[in-house]
Every structure is written in C-alpha cells, then in structure tokens.
Amino acid sequence: MSAPDYCDKLFMCSSVNQSANSWTAYLGTSLTIKPDWEIALISANIDGYKKKDFTNFHISINNIDVASESLYDSSGNALAHKALYYNSGRWSTTEDNVIHPREPIYREMTNSTDLSISQFDIEIRDNASGNLVTADATHADAFLVFHIRHRADKLLAFHQEATKDSADLIKSACDTIATNVSTVDTSIGTLNSSVNTVDSSIGTLDATCLQIKNATDDVKSAVDLVKTATDTVASNVNTVDSSIGTLDATCLQIKNATDDVKSAVDLVKTATDTVATNVSTVNTSIGTLDTSVDDVKDAVDLVKTAVDTVDTSIGTLNSSVMSVDTSVQAVDTSVQTLDTSVQNVDSSINTLDTSVGLVKTAVDENKAQIRYQLIS
C-alpha cells in the first residue's frame, strides 16, 4: 500500500435542503473513493431534528456503495439497511439535540473500482415506513462531519502482508547471511589450509636451506681440502726444486771429481810411459843404471803420488755418488709426496663435485616442491 492509498480524514460538509427531502453535502474537493475504505457519520446538526419535526429516522448516503445489514420489522421482515446513523425517537428538551454517536457505524465501501466524487447525496428516512422524512422549507442547512478511513481488516491484511514480506526479506537476508557465513567459514578453512601449506612449504624450504647450507659447508670443506692439498703440492714442488738444485750441485761435484780422476789417470799414464822409457834406458845402458834407478825411483814416486791422487779422487767420487743417491732418494720421496698430493687434489675435486651435485639436487627438489604447492 503506497502513501496516497492510505486515508484517515474528517470531512465537514454543509448540506443544502433539496426537493424530495434530499440533501447534497459538498466536500469542497474531488475525492477518489477506494474499495478498501470505510465511512462513518461522526456528527450532524440537522434543523428538522432539532425542531422535533422528525425523531425516528436513519441517515444514509445514496451516491456511494456501502455494505448493508439486515434489520427486521415488527412483522419479522428483513430489511436491508445502509444507514450511517439510527435515531429511534430520542429527543431532549434540555440539550441542543446535535447528533454525536457514541459508537459511530462504519460502513465498508463496496465499489469494485475507484470512485471519484465531490459531494455526498444525503437521505434521511423514517425508520418505520422507510420513506423520506417530511421537510420544511424553513429548515436551515444541515452540517455533517464524516470520517473516512482505511478498513481495519484491510490495514491488518496489509500489515500482515507487509510483515510477511518483511519477514521473507529478513529470512532471505538471514539465508544470505548464513550463506555468506558458510562462504566465510569455507574461505577461512581454505585460508587455514593455505596457511598450513605455507607452513609446510616454509618447513620444506627450511630443510632445503639446511641441505644447501650443509652442502655449502661440504663445498667449503672440499675447497679447504683442495687449498691444503694445493699448498702441500706447492711445498713438495719447492722441495723437488731444492732436491734438483742439490742434485745439480752433486752432479757438478761428480764432474769435478771425474775430471780429477781423469787428470790422475793421465798422470799415471805419463808416469807409466816414463817408467817404460826408463826401463828401456836401463836395458840400453847399464852404465846409466844409477841415474835410471834414480829416475825410476822418481817415476815410482810420481806413480805413488798419482795413485794417491786417484784414491783421493775415487773417495770423492764415492762420496759424490752417495750424495747423488741421497738426492735421488729425496727426489723420489718428493715425487711420491707430489703424487699423494695430486691424489688428494683429485679426491678433493671429487668431493667438490659431489657437494655441488647435492646442492643442485636440493635446489631441484625445492623447486619441484614449491611448484607442486603452487599448482595445488
């Protein structure tokens, strides 16, 4: 029901006495009568009644349709009445006899469609005969007050319908809220699941980071091993260089000793040649025996001296050979140490390769897990 449809108004009308004892009550404006309305007479100032020209009467409106009721006469006949007011002979000598019904009779409008009017056609009829009351030309205009309002049952029905509609809207809103709450619960569950997934991913990431750290530590250790092995190799190379230097010096000594031996052998050869010459001289000239013997003695002394020189050179050569052997053993030891260091370097490189492989595996596993979790 929209606001223009609702009505609860009082209309005060002046009624001019017309022929056939009918009055026209002018509303002063055009009024659209709705089927859901009802009307009642609230007050009436009728000059004929006040003058006691008629006291047993009823008042009705004949230009609008209202609900009727059955009244029975003294013979038991049912009479349909649409009166808004009944007066059964009451009249007072002390009051002004203006009609003020204690309980106004509200008549339902029965028009099926809207009805537009600007006046009420009033009829006052005798209760007994049903005829219009006798009026007098001297009667003054009547003044009437009508109350037009919406029917209570229609308002109740409208209120019930509006309440039902409101309740339906509230129920729909509650259902929507419940759906949204369910959606929120689902979203919260999804969020919790996502949080758990994130927590799991973080745990996996932590484990992967730990693996990477451990692998990095292994790489660092392997690098340290490589560095240590490299330092050892460098030290052994220096040792080899030193041994080679010593070997060079020893070889130089051997060469010098060999040269001395060669010189001594040359002296021996010269002395031998001299002895041979002297023996030949002895054989040739006995007379020069003494001289030759002296020469032989001198030659023998030279040979002895040369032999001593050879012995000394041979001792020096033996010492040099022993030094060479020691140097060779030192070189061999250095070479073995160098080989061991190289093997350590190879092992460290293998460890480094293994550590790098672990790092790559851990990174690949982490990438796969993160990709799986993102896809999930």
Secondary structure by P-SEA (a helix, b strand, c coil): ccccccccbbbbbbbccccccbbbbbccbbbbbcccbbbbbcccccccccccccccbbbbbccbbbbbbbbbcccbbbbbbbccccccccccccccccccccbbbbbccccccbbbbcccbbbbbbccccccccccccccbbbbbbbbbccaaaaaaaaaaaaaaaaaaaaaaaaaaaaaaaaaaaaaaaaaaaaaaaaaaaaaaaaaaaaaaaaaaaaaaaaaaaaaaaaaaaaaaaaaaaaaaaaaaaaaaaaaaaaaaaaaaaaaaaaaaaaaaaaaaaaacccaaaaaaaaaaaaaaaaaaaaaaaaaaaaaaaaaaaaaaaaaaaaaaaaaaaaaaaaaaaaaaaaaaaaaaaaaaaaaaaaaaaaaaaac
